[in-house]
Amino acid sequence: MYRAGDAEIEAVARVIRDGALFRYGVGHECETFERRYADYLGVRHFALAASGSNALAAAMTAVGLGPGDEVIIPAHTYMATATSVLTVGAIPVVVDIDETITLDPAALEAAIGPRTRAVAPVHMWGAACDMDAIMAIAERRGLIVIEDACQGVGGGYKGRKFGSIGHIAAFSFNYYKNMTSGEGGGVAVNDDAWAERARCAIDPCHFYWQGRSDSAQPFSGNGARASELMGAMLNVQLDRIDGMIRTMRAERRAILAATASLGNLGLRPTPANSPDDDCATHVMYSLPSAQSATRFAELFPCVIVGKTGRHNYTEWDQVLMGAGAGHPAMNPFNMPANAECRRSYSKDMCAASLEILNRTILVPTHPDHTEAEISDIVHNLGAAARVALGSAPAAEADFRKTAPLDAQKFDLKLDA
Ligand SMILES: Cc1ncc(COP(=O)(O)O)c(C=O)c1O
Protein backbone atom coordinates (compact mmCIF):
# COMPACT_ATOMS: atom_id res chain seq x y z
CA MET A 1 0.00 0.00 0.00
CA TYR A 2 1.39 3.38 -0.94
CA ARG A 3 -1.33 5.85 -0.04
CA ALA A 4 -4.76 5.49 1.56
CA GLY A 5 -6.48 8.02 3.78
CA ASP A 6 -9.59 10.03 4.49
CA ALA A 7 -11.00 9.74 0.98
CA GLU A 8 -10.95 5.93 1.20
CA ILE A 9 -12.36 5.99 4.75
CA GLU A 10 -15.21 8.24 3.62
CA ALA A 11 -15.95 6.09 0.55
CA VAL A 12 -16.11 2.89 2.62
CA ALA A 13 -18.13 4.63 5.36
CA ARG A 14 -20.64 5.85 2.75
CA VAL A 15 -21.25 2.29 1.56
CA ILE A 16 -21.83 1.14 5.15
CA ARG A 17 -24.05 4.12 5.99
CA ASP A 18 -26.14 3.43 2.90
CA GLY A 19 -26.33 -0.28 3.75
CA ALA A 20 -25.30 -0.88 0.13
CA LEU A 21 -22.92 -3.79 0.73
CA PHE A 22 -23.84 -6.11 -2.13
CA ARG A 23 -22.74 -5.41 -5.66
CA TYR A 24 -25.76 -6.66 -7.57
CA GLY A 25 -28.99 -4.65 -7.34
CA VAL A 26 -27.95 -2.90 -4.10
CA GLY A 27 -24.66 -1.04 -4.52
CA HIS A 28 -22.90 0.41 -7.55
CA GLU A 29 -19.24 0.78 -6.50
CA CYS A 30 -17.96 -2.43 -8.15
CA GLU A 31 -19.82 -1.75 -11.35
CA THR A 32 -18.56 1.84 -11.47
CA PHE A 33 -14.98 0.73 -10.86
CA GLU A 34 -15.18 -2.00 -13.50
CA ARG A 35 -16.33 0.50 -16.11
CA ARG A 36 -13.76 3.13 -15.10
CA TYR A 37 -10.85 0.69 -14.90
CA ALA A 38 -11.71 -0.89 -18.27
CA ASP A 39 -11.64 2.63 -19.78
CA TYR A 40 -8.38 3.38 -17.98
CA LEU A 41 -6.77 0.24 -19.42
CA GLY A 42 -8.35 0.65 -22.84
CA VAL A 43 -10.16 -2.72 -22.82
CA ARG A 44 -13.84 -3.59 -23.25
CA HIS A 45 -14.34 -5.49 -19.98
CA PHE A 46 -13.02 -5.60 -16.46
CA ALA A 47 -14.44 -8.09 -13.95
CA LEU A 48 -13.60 -7.67 -10.26
CA ALA A 49 -12.74 -10.73 -8.16
CA ALA A 50 -11.77 -11.41 -4.56
CA SER A 51 -8.05 -11.73 -5.35
CA GLY A 52 -5.43 -11.77 -8.07
CA SER A 53 -5.13 -15.55 -7.70
CA ASN A 54 -8.88 -15.90 -8.36
CA ALA A 55 -8.57 -13.52 -11.29
CA LEU A 56 -5.72 -15.51 -12.85
CA ALA A 57 -7.64 -18.78 -12.53
CA ALA A 58 -10.77 -17.10 -13.91
CA ALA A 59 -8.79 -15.80 -16.89
CA MET A 60 -7.43 -19.28 -17.58
CA THR A 61 -10.91 -20.77 -17.25
CA ALA A 62 -12.33 -18.05 -19.51
CA VAL A 63 -10.02 -18.93 -22.39
CA GLY A 64 -10.79 -22.64 -22.01
CA LEU A 65 -7.52 -23.97 -20.58
CA GLY A 66 -7.71 -27.31 -18.82
CA PRO A 67 -6.32 -30.86 -18.62
CA GLY A 68 -4.07 -31.71 -21.54
CA ASP A 69 -2.75 -28.14 -21.81
CA GLU A 70 0.63 -26.71 -20.85
CA VAL A 71 1.01 -23.07 -19.88
CA ILE A 72 4.47 -21.53 -20.01
CA ILE A 73 5.34 -19.32 -17.04
CA PRO A 74 8.55 -17.56 -15.93
CA ALA A 75 10.89 -18.91 -13.25
CA HIS A 76 10.50 -15.66 -11.32
CA THR A 77 6.93 -14.78 -10.34
CA TYR A 78 4.70 -15.06 -7.30
CA MET A 79 3.70 -18.73 -7.07
CA ALA A 80 0.02 -17.95 -7.83
CA THR A 81 0.94 -17.77 -11.52
CA ALA A 82 1.87 -21.47 -11.28
CA THR A 83 -0.92 -22.56 -8.95
CA SER A 84 -3.63 -20.91 -11.06
CA VAL A 85 -2.55 -23.11 -13.99
CA LEU A 86 -2.98 -26.16 -11.74
CA THR A 87 -6.33 -24.84 -10.50
CA VAL A 88 -7.76 -25.20 -14.02
CA GLY A 89 -6.25 -28.69 -14.41
CA ALA A 90 -3.43 -27.66 -16.75
CA ILE A 91 0.33 -28.02 -16.27
CA PRO A 92 2.79 -25.14 -15.76
CA VAL A 93 6.05 -25.31 -17.73
CA VAL A 94 8.65 -23.10 -16.06
CA VAL A 95 11.13 -21.25 -18.29
CA ASP A 96 14.00 -18.80 -17.80
CA ILE A 97 13.81 -15.06 -17.34
CA ASP A 98 16.38 -12.78 -18.97
CA GLU A 99 18.39 -9.81 -17.64
CA THR A 100 15.18 -7.74 -17.39
CA ILE A 101 14.06 -10.37 -14.80
CA THR A 102 10.94 -11.00 -16.90
CA LEU A 103 10.14 -13.91 -19.23
CA ASP A 104 12.89 -14.48 -21.78
CA PRO A 105 11.21 -14.56 -25.25
CA ALA A 106 13.92 -16.91 -26.55
CA ALA A 107 13.27 -19.33 -23.67
CA LEU A 108 9.54 -19.13 -24.39
CA GLU A 109 10.03 -19.99 -28.04
CA ALA A 110 12.41 -22.84 -27.24
CA ALA A 111 10.00 -24.34 -24.68
CA ILE A 112 6.90 -24.53 -26.88
CA GLY A 113 5.88 -28.15 -27.29
CA PRO A 114 2.95 -30.02 -28.81
CA ARG A 115 0.84 -29.51 -25.66
CA THR A 116 1.61 -25.82 -25.12
CA ARG A 117 -1.50 -23.69 -25.46
CA ALA A 118 -0.73 -20.54 -23.53
CA VAL A 119 1.92 -18.35 -21.96
CA ALA A 120 1.63 -16.12 -18.89
CA PRO A 121 4.19 -13.28 -19.01
CA VAL A 122 4.47 -11.49 -15.66
CA HIS A 123 5.35 -7.81 -15.22
CA MET A 124 7.40 -8.52 -12.09
CA TRP A 125 8.04 -5.71 -9.62
CA GLY A 126 6.30 -3.40 -12.09
CA ALA A 127 8.88 -3.99 -14.85
CA ALA A 128 7.59 -4.62 -18.36
CA CYS A 129 7.91 -7.92 -20.20
CA ASP A 130 9.08 -7.78 -23.81
CA MET A 131 5.50 -7.83 -25.02
CA ASP A 132 6.28 -7.18 -28.72
CA ALA A 133 8.47 -10.28 -28.89
CA ILE A 134 6.09 -12.38 -26.78
CA MET A 135 3.01 -11.40 -28.81
CA ALA A 136 4.87 -12.08 -32.07
CA ILE A 137 5.86 -15.57 -30.90
CA ALA A 138 2.33 -16.22 -29.62
CA GLU A 139 0.83 -15.14 -32.94
CA ARG A 140 3.22 -17.32 -34.93
CA ARG A 141 2.84 -20.38 -32.69
CA GLY A 142 -0.87 -20.04 -31.89
CA LEU A 143 -0.58 -19.39 -28.15
CA ILE A 144 -3.00 -17.55 -25.89
CA VAL A 145 -1.29 -14.80 -23.88
CA ILE A 146 -2.51 -14.37 -20.30
CA GLU A 147 -0.83 -11.23 -18.99
CA ASP A 148 -0.15 -11.47 -15.27
CA ALA A 149 -0.33 -7.77 -14.46
CA CYS A 150 -0.81 -8.34 -10.72
CA GLN A 151 2.36 -6.40 -9.93
CA GLY A 152 1.88 -3.94 -12.78
CA VAL A 153 -1.09 -1.80 -11.77
CA GLY A 154 -0.71 1.67 -13.31
CA GLY A 155 2.22 0.72 -15.53
CA GLY A 156 2.48 0.11 -19.23
CA TYR A 157 4.52 -0.94 -22.22
CA LYS A 158 5.29 1.34 -25.15
CA GLY A 159 2.30 3.59 -24.60
CA ARG A 160 -0.22 0.84 -23.76
CA LYS A 161 -1.32 -0.11 -20.28
CA PHE A 162 -0.27 -3.44 -18.81
CA GLY A 163 -3.23 -5.78 -19.04
CA SER A 164 -4.37 -4.45 -22.41
CA ILE A 165 -1.72 -6.13 -24.57
CA GLY A 166 -2.22 -9.88 -24.09
CA HIS A 167 -5.42 -11.70 -24.99
CA ILE A 168 -6.62 -11.56 -21.40
CA ALA A 169 -5.06 -10.31 -18.15
CA ALA A 170 -5.26 -10.56 -14.38
CA PHE A 171 -4.64 -7.88 -11.76
CA SER A 172 -4.22 -8.00 -7.98
CA PHE A 173 -5.27 -5.28 -5.55
CA ASN A 174 -3.86 -6.92 -2.44
CA TYR A 175 -2.20 -4.89 0.29
CA TYR A 176 1.18 -4.78 -1.46
CA LYS A 177 -0.04 -3.66 -4.86
CA ASN A 178 0.05 -0.18 -6.40
CA MET A 179 -3.69 0.17 -5.92
CA THR A 180 -5.20 -1.70 -3.02
CA SER A 181 -8.42 -2.60 -1.29
CA GLY A 182 -6.63 -4.88 1.18
CA GLU A 183 -7.44 -7.88 -1.01
CA GLY A 184 -8.90 -7.95 -4.50
CA GLY A 185 -8.19 -8.54 -8.15
CA GLY A 186 -9.82 -8.72 -11.54
CA VAL A 187 -9.77 -9.83 -15.16
CA ALA A 188 -9.28 -7.48 -18.12
CA VAL A 189 -10.36 -8.68 -21.55
CA ASN A 190 -11.72 -7.45 -24.88
CA ASP A 191 -13.48 -10.60 -26.03
CA ASP A 192 -17.16 -10.50 -25.03
CA ALA A 193 -17.60 -14.27 -24.67
CA TRP A 194 -14.42 -14.63 -22.60
CA ALA A 195 -15.63 -11.78 -20.39
CA GLU A 196 -18.87 -13.67 -19.72
CA ARG A 197 -16.91 -16.83 -18.92
CA ALA A 198 -14.57 -14.92 -16.59
CA ARG A 199 -17.58 -13.50 -14.74
CA CYS A 200 -19.02 -17.00 -14.41
CA ALA A 201 -15.69 -18.34 -13.11
CA ILE A 202 -15.59 -15.51 -10.55
CA ASP A 203 -19.20 -16.05 -9.51
CA PRO A 204 -21.07 -19.09 -10.87
CA CYS A 205 -24.29 -17.40 -9.73
CA HIS A 206 -23.51 -14.35 -11.84
CA PHE A 207 -26.31 -15.34 -14.21
CA TYR A 208 -28.69 -15.53 -11.29
CA TRP A 209 -27.95 -11.98 -10.16
CA GLN A 210 -27.85 -10.45 -13.62
CA GLY A 211 -30.50 -12.48 -15.39
CA ARG A 212 -29.98 -15.50 -17.63
CA SER A 213 -28.69 -15.01 -21.13
CA ASP A 214 -29.22 -17.24 -24.17
CA SER A 215 -25.73 -16.52 -25.47
CA ALA A 216 -23.80 -17.56 -22.35
CA GLN A 217 -23.47 -21.10 -21.02
CA PRO A 218 -22.97 -21.21 -17.25
CA PHE A 219 -20.64 -23.72 -15.63
CA SER A 220 -19.83 -24.60 -12.08
CA GLY A 221 -17.00 -22.95 -10.19
CA ASN A 222 -15.92 -21.50 -6.89
CA GLY A 223 -17.15 -18.13 -5.65
CA ALA A 224 -14.78 -15.15 -5.59
CA ARG A 225 -17.22 -12.25 -5.77
CA ALA A 226 -15.91 -8.77 -5.03
CA SER A 227 -17.34 -6.67 -2.22
CA GLU A 228 -18.72 -3.16 -2.47
CA LEU A 229 -16.21 -2.05 0.19
CA MET A 230 -13.49 -3.14 -2.21
CA GLY A 231 -15.13 -1.30 -5.10
CA ALA A 232 -15.51 1.87 -3.03
CA MET A 233 -11.88 1.90 -2.02
CA LEU A 234 -10.65 1.14 -5.54
CA ASN A 235 -12.68 4.00 -6.99
CA VAL A 236 -10.66 6.36 -4.79
CA GLN A 237 -7.38 4.56 -5.43
CA LEU A 238 -7.87 4.88 -9.19
CA ASP A 239 -7.89 8.68 -8.81
CA ARG A 240 -4.49 8.49 -7.09
CA ILE A 241 -2.61 6.00 -9.24
CA ASP A 242 -1.29 8.12 -12.11
CA GLY A 243 0.10 10.80 -9.80
CA MET A 244 1.86 8.18 -7.66
CA ILE A 245 3.39 6.43 -10.66
CA ARG A 246 4.58 9.79 -12.06
CA THR A 247 6.27 10.58 -8.74
CA MET A 248 7.96 7.18 -8.56
CA ARG A 249 9.17 7.52 -12.16
CA ALA A 250 10.72 10.88 -11.26
CA GLU A 251 12.41 9.33 -8.20
CA ARG A 252 13.81 6.48 -10.26
CA ARG A 253 15.08 8.88 -12.96
CA ALA A 254 16.78 10.99 -10.29
CA ILE A 255 18.43 7.99 -8.60
CA LEU A 256 19.60 6.49 -11.88
CA ALA A 257 21.03 9.82 -13.05
CA ALA A 258 22.82 10.40 -9.75
CA THR A 259 24.31 6.88 -9.71
CA ALA A 260 25.22 6.64 -13.41
CA SER A 261 28.94 7.02 -12.69
CA LEU A 262 28.85 3.93 -10.41
CA GLY A 263 28.50 1.81 -13.55
CA ASN A 264 32.31 1.96 -13.66
CA LEU A 265 32.40 -0.02 -10.43
CA GLY A 266 29.81 -2.54 -11.67
CA LEU A 267 26.53 -1.07 -10.37
CA ARG A 268 24.61 -0.97 -13.65
CA PRO A 269 20.91 -0.27 -14.25
CA THR A 270 19.07 -3.48 -15.10
CA PRO A 271 17.94 -3.41 -18.74
CA ALA A 272 14.26 -2.48 -19.05
CA ASN A 273 11.80 -3.22 -21.86
CA SER A 274 9.81 0.00 -21.48
CA PRO A 275 11.51 2.30 -18.95
CA ASP A 276 9.30 5.32 -19.65
CA ASP A 277 6.06 3.38 -19.24
CA ASP A 278 6.57 0.78 -16.51
CA CYS A 279 5.58 1.29 -12.86
CA ALA A 280 8.98 2.46 -11.53
CA THR A 281 8.14 1.00 -8.14
CA HIS A 282 11.78 -0.07 -7.86
CA VAL A 283 15.15 1.02 -9.13
CA MET A 284 16.90 -2.14 -10.32
CA TYR A 285 20.60 -2.74 -10.70
CA SER A 286 22.52 -5.69 -12.12
CA LEU A 287 25.75 -6.42 -10.24
CA PRO A 288 28.73 -8.39 -11.53
CA SER A 289 28.15 -11.48 -9.36
CA ALA A 290 25.97 -13.02 -6.65
CA GLN A 291 28.86 -12.56 -4.23
CA SER A 292 29.10 -8.82 -4.89
CA ALA A 293 25.30 -8.49 -4.61
CA THR A 294 25.37 -10.21 -1.21
CA ARG A 295 28.16 -7.94 -0.02
CA PHE A 296 26.30 -4.90 -1.38
CA ALA A 297 23.06 -5.88 0.38
CA GLU A 298 24.92 -6.30 3.68
CA LEU A 299 25.90 -2.64 3.47
CA PHE A 300 22.84 -1.04 1.90
CA PRO A 301 19.26 -2.16 2.62
CA CYS A 302 18.16 -3.46 -0.77
CA VAL A 303 16.48 -6.61 -2.04
CA ILE A 304 18.35 -9.34 -3.91
CA VAL A 305 15.67 -10.56 -6.32
CA GLY A 306 16.80 -14.16 -6.03
CA LYS A 307 16.26 -14.02 -2.27
CA THR A 308 12.57 -13.12 -2.36
CA GLY A 309 11.26 -16.56 -1.37
CA ARG A 310 7.86 -17.26 -2.86
CA HIS A 311 8.73 -15.30 -6.04
CA ASN A 312 11.24 -17.88 -7.23
CA TYR A 313 10.37 -21.32 -8.61
CA THR A 314 12.74 -23.02 -6.17
CA GLU A 315 10.25 -22.16 -3.39
CA TRP A 316 7.05 -23.34 -5.08
CA ASP A 317 6.53 -26.45 -2.96
CA GLN A 318 3.21 -27.52 -4.52
CA VAL A 319 4.71 -27.48 -8.01
CA LEU A 320 8.01 -29.13 -7.11
CA MET A 321 6.22 -31.82 -5.07
CA GLY A 322 3.49 -32.50 -7.63
CA ALA A 323 0.76 -31.50 -5.16
CA GLY A 324 -1.60 -29.91 -7.66
CA ALA A 325 -4.90 -30.26 -5.75
CA GLY A 326 -6.38 -31.18 -2.40
CA HIS A 327 -7.78 -34.46 -3.73
CA PRO A 328 -5.58 -36.91 -5.67
CA ALA A 329 -8.22 -37.42 -8.37
CA MET A 330 -8.37 -33.66 -8.95
CA ASN A 331 -4.56 -33.34 -9.09
CA PRO A 332 -3.57 -32.33 -12.63
CA PHE A 333 -0.25 -34.15 -12.18
CA ASN A 334 -2.22 -37.45 -11.89
CA MET A 335 -4.73 -36.82 -14.65
CA PRO A 336 -4.51 -39.15 -17.68
CA ALA A 337 -5.26 -36.15 -19.93
CA ASN A 338 -1.97 -34.63 -18.77
CA ALA A 339 0.11 -37.76 -19.41
CA GLU A 340 1.84 -36.16 -22.39
CA CYS A 341 2.50 -32.84 -20.65
CA ARG A 342 5.93 -32.11 -19.19
CA ARG A 343 5.51 -32.66 -15.48
CA SER A 344 8.97 -32.96 -13.99
CA TYR A 345 10.62 -30.12 -12.13
CA SER A 346 13.87 -29.68 -10.28
CA LYS A 347 15.46 -26.94 -8.23
CA ASP A 348 18.16 -26.39 -10.84
CA MET A 349 16.00 -26.50 -13.96
CA CYS A 350 16.32 -22.72 -14.47
CA ALA A 351 19.87 -22.21 -13.20
CA ALA A 352 20.46 -19.36 -15.66
CA SER A 353 17.55 -17.46 -14.05
CA LEU A 354 18.95 -18.02 -10.56
CA GLU A 355 22.30 -16.68 -11.67
CA ILE A 356 20.65 -13.45 -12.90
CA LEU A 357 18.25 -13.13 -9.96
CA ASN A 358 21.03 -13.53 -7.40
CA ARG A 359 22.97 -10.58 -8.77
CA THR A 360 20.00 -8.26 -9.46
CA ILE A 361 18.91 -5.89 -6.70
CA LEU A 362 15.78 -3.83 -6.09
CA VAL A 363 15.75 -0.45 -4.39
CA PRO A 364 12.11 0.43 -3.66
CA THR A 365 10.84 3.87 -4.65
CA HIS A 366 7.90 5.48 -2.82
CA PRO A 367 5.58 8.35 -3.78
CA ASP A 368 6.08 9.89 -0.33
CA HIS A 369 9.89 9.90 -0.41
CA THR A 370 11.20 13.40 0.26
CA GLU A 371 14.13 14.95 -1.62
CA ALA A 372 16.27 14.44 1.50
CA GLU A 373 15.35 10.73 1.61
CA ILE A 374 16.17 10.32 -2.08
CA SER A 375 19.47 12.06 -1.53
CA ASP A 376 20.23 9.64 1.36
CA ILE A 377 19.46 6.66 -0.89
CA VAL A 378 21.81 8.01 -3.57
CA HIS A 379 24.50 8.68 -0.99
CA ASN A 380 24.24 5.15 0.44
CA LEU A 381 24.24 3.52 -3.00
CA GLY A 382 27.52 5.30 -3.72
CA ALA A 383 29.04 4.37 -0.37
CA ALA A 384 28.00 0.71 -0.70
CA ALA A 385 29.28 0.52 -4.29
CA ARG A 386 32.67 1.91 -3.33
CA VAL A 387 33.04 -0.66 -0.55
CA ALA A 388 31.36 -3.73 -2.11
CA LEU A 389 32.53 -3.20 -5.68
CA GLY A 390 35.54 -0.92 -5.26
CA SER A 391 38.42 -0.88 -2.85
CA ALA A 392 37.14 1.58 -0.23
CA PRO A 393 37.47 0.33 3.34
CA ALA A 394 34.12 -0.36 5.02
CA ALA A 395 35.18 1.60 8.10
CA GLU A 396 35.34 4.80 6.07
CA ALA A 397 31.82 4.51 4.58
CA ASP A 398 29.48 7.00 6.26
CA PHE A 399 26.07 5.43 5.73
CA ARG A 400 23.00 7.52 6.44
CA LYS A 401 19.96 6.11 8.18
CA THR A 402 17.19 5.07 5.76
CA ALA A 403 13.83 3.32 6.21
CA PRO A 404 14.05 -0.46 6.72
CA LEU A 405 12.85 -2.80 3.97
CA ASP A 406 9.41 -4.38 4.19
CA ALA A 407 10.48 -7.94 5.07
CA GLN A 408 6.97 -9.34 4.58
CA LYS A 409 6.50 -7.85 1.12
CA PHE A 410 9.85 -9.06 -0.14
CA ASP A 411 9.74 -12.37 1.76
CA LEU A 412 13.10 -11.61 3.29
CA LYS A 413 12.43 -13.65 6.42
CA LEU A 414 13.45 -16.87 4.64
CA ASP A 415 17.01 -15.74 4.63
CA ALA A 416 17.00 -13.84 7.90
C1 LIG B 1 2.72 -11.78 -10.06
C2 LIG B 1 1.56 -12.11 -9.18
N1 LIG B 1 0.60 -12.91 -9.64
C3 LIG B 1 -0.48 -13.23 -8.89
C4 LIG B 1 -0.64 -12.73 -7.62
C5 LIG B 1 -1.81 -13.16 -6.79
O1 LIG B 1 -2.54 -12.08 -6.29
P1 LIG B 1 -3.32 -12.21 -4.88
O2 LIG B 1 -2.31 -12.14 -3.79
O3 LIG B 1 -4.23 -11.00 -4.91
O4 LIG B 1 -4.06 -13.47 -4.92
C6 LIG B 1 0.35 -11.88 -7.10
C7 LIG B 1 0.23 -11.36 -5.72
O5 LIG B 1 1.16 -11.09 -5.03
C8 LIG B 1 1.47 -11.57 -7.90
O6 LIG B 1 2.43 -10.78 -7.44
The ligand as a Gaussian input file, in Angstrom:
#p B3LYP/6-31G(d) Opt

LIG

0 1
 C        2.721000     -11.784000     -10.063000
 C        1.559000     -12.108000      -9.184000
 N        0.598000     -12.913000      -9.644000
 C       -0.478000     -13.233000      -8.887000
 C       -0.637000     -12.729000      -7.621000
 C       -1.813000     -13.162000      -6.793000
 O       -2.543000     -12.077000      -6.290000
 P       -3.324000     -12.208000      -4.879000
 O       -2.311000     -12.139000      -3.791000
 O       -4.231000     -10.997000      -4.906000
 O       -4.065000     -13.474000      -4.915000
 C        0.347000     -11.878000      -7.099000
 C        0.229000     -11.361000      -5.718000
 O        1.163000     -11.088000      -5.031000
 C        1.466000     -11.572000      -7.897000
 O        2.433000     -10.779000      -7.438000

